[in-house]
């Protein structure tokens, strides 16, 4: 499972992503995120310090999460992303939407 730890503070949470965010493991993450948003979370921060690869499924889960929380006035942020991941998200014109820092 790609999420190794979740630190929640009210409606905000830091998700520590460990390993690659690929089709092999996003289904577990999808359920976790869906349940957290249902429970009132609307500010999600993904820490990618331990993530090197994101494929189309990983990008899809990030975009779906953004779409879900933006409907309720929330936001998504990505912190500690590698230069390659930042570049990928910039090329896809997602870095602003996903709050890449």
C-alpha positions in Angstrom: 0.0 0.0 0.0 1.5 3.4 -1.0 0.3 5.3 2.1 2.6 4.5 5.0 1.2 7.0 7.5 -1.6 9.6 7.8 -1.4 12.5 10.2 -4.8 14.1 10.6 -5.6 17.5 12.2 -9.3 18.3 11.9 -10.2 18.6 8.2 -6.6 18.5 7.1 -4.3 15.5 6.7 -0.8 14.7 5.6 -0.5 11.5 3.6 3.0 10.0 3.5 3.3 8.2 0.3 5.9 5.4 0.4 7.0 3.8 -2.8 5.7 4.3 -6.3 2.2 5.5 -7.1 1.3 3.1 -9.9 -1.6 0.9 -11.1 -0.3 -1.9 -8.9 -1.2 -0.1 -5.7 -3.6 2.8 -6.3 -6.8 0.8 -5.6 -6.0 0.6 -1.9 -5.2 4.3 -1.8 -8.4 5.1 -3.6 -10.5 3.5 -0.8 -8.6 5.3 1.9 -8.9 8.7 0.3 -12.6 8.1 -0.4 -13.3 7.2 3.2 -11.2 10.2 4.5 -13.1 12.7 2.3 -16.4 11.2 3.3 -15.4 11.7 7.0 -14.9 15.4 6.4 -11.4 15.8 5.2 -11.0 18.6 2.6 -7.3 19.6 2.8 -5.1 16.8 1.7 -1.3 17.0 1.6 0.7 14.3 -0.1 4.3 13.9 0.9 6.3 12.4 -1.9 9.7 12.3 -0.2 9.8 8.5 -0.7 8.1 8.3 -4.1 10.1 8.2 -7.4 7.6 7.0 -10.0 4.0 8.0 -10.7 2.1 6.5 -13.7 -1.2 7.4 -15.3 -3.1 5.6 -12.6 -1.3 7.6 -9.9 -2.0 10.8 -11.7 -5.6 9.7 -12.1 -6.1 9.2 -8.3 -4.6 12.6 -7.6 -6.8 14.4 -10.1 -9.9 12.5 -8.8 -9.0 13.5 -5.3 -8.6 17.1 -6.4 -12.0 17.0 -8.1 -13.7 15.6 -5.0 -12.3 18.1 -2.5 -12.6 21.1 -4.8 -16.4 20.5 -4.9 -16.5 21.1 -1.2 -14.1 24.0 -1.1 -11.0 22.0 -0.3 -7.6 21.7 -1.8 -4.8 19.2 -2.5 -1.1 19.9 -2.1 2.0 17.8 -3.0 5.2 18.4 -1.1 8.7 16.9 -1.3 8.2 15.7 -4.9 11.3 14.8 -6.9 12.4 17.0 -9.8 11.1 14.3 -12.3 7.6 14.2 -10.7 7.4 18.0 -10.6 8.4 18.2 -14.3 5.8 15.5 -15.2 3.1 17.4 -13.4 4.2 20.7 -15.0 4.1 19.2 -18.5 0.6 17.9 -17.8 -0.4 21.4 -16.6 -1.4 19.9 -13.2 1.2 21.5 -10.9 -0.9 24.5 -10.0 -4.1 22.5 -9.6 -2.4 20.0 -7.4 -0.5 22.6 -5.4 2.9 21.2 -6.1 5.5 22.7 -3.8 
